[in-house]
Amino acid sequence: MTAVDSTVEARLDQGLESLGLSVHADQRRRLLALVGLLHKWNRAYNLTAIRSPEEMVARHLLDSAAVLPFVKGPTLLDVGAGPGFPGLVLAILRPELAVSLLDSNGKKVRFQRQAVMELGLTNVTPVQARVEAFEGCFDQVISRAFASLGDFVTLTLPLVAPGGQWLAMKGPAVDDEMADLPAGVTPVSRHTLEVPFDVGSRLLVVLERQEDDPCP
């Protein structure tokens, strides 16, 4: 291992411990391999503005892992997944989840598919499509930076099962977006996410679909 690799490993281990997450050796190996693959692809394809592997651990892996206690599944759709976050991390940490990654950007979905193949993830389905053209029915839908809260919920409303949930990873300005929620969607809870090594403020807003109409 190089010095950088050792630093990345130490940061991941410390961050997971801070989050109270215990992972087995294969999950740890996959998380580290995901960082290495993202760093390699990013130099050629500019998938993320985060350049260093150490920052990728904090801003992508640990930021994604912080929502794990609120993920129930069994089916999860990651909308606007970009190169696959938080969906890839959640799929590694919760292998019983069936995770779909949705993004319209071809190069980012190609990375998703490469990561799924190289990491041997059998519970992840990458999809290249616009959310308006996508069909499916999911217990939970999650997003990190897809759109405003109102747009996120409105665009994905047909994809959430009755009683299903939205998990919206937002910044502190989320209160300004709550008024734009469509009818039949109820805020359930909000949680401050303490992401190790990340100085930004992150909130998770959980909303629930009350309507009885099934997914189309």
KAGIMO-V803745 format. One line per field, one symbol per residue. ss: DSSP state (2 for helix, 1 for strand, 0 for the rest). burial: 1 if it has 24 or more other ideal C-beta (glycine too) atoms within 12 Angstrom, else 0. A space follows every 50 residues. Layout:
BEGIN
ss=???
burial=???
END
This chain:
BEGIN
ss=00222222222222222200000022222222222222222222200000 00222222222222200222000011111000000022222220000111 11100222222222222220000111110022200001111110000022 22222222211111111111022222222200001111111110000000 0111111110000000
burial=00000001101110110010101000110111111111101100001101 00111111111111111101111011111111111111111111001111 11101001101111110010101111101010010111111111110111 01111111111001111111000100100011001010000011111100 0111111110000010
END
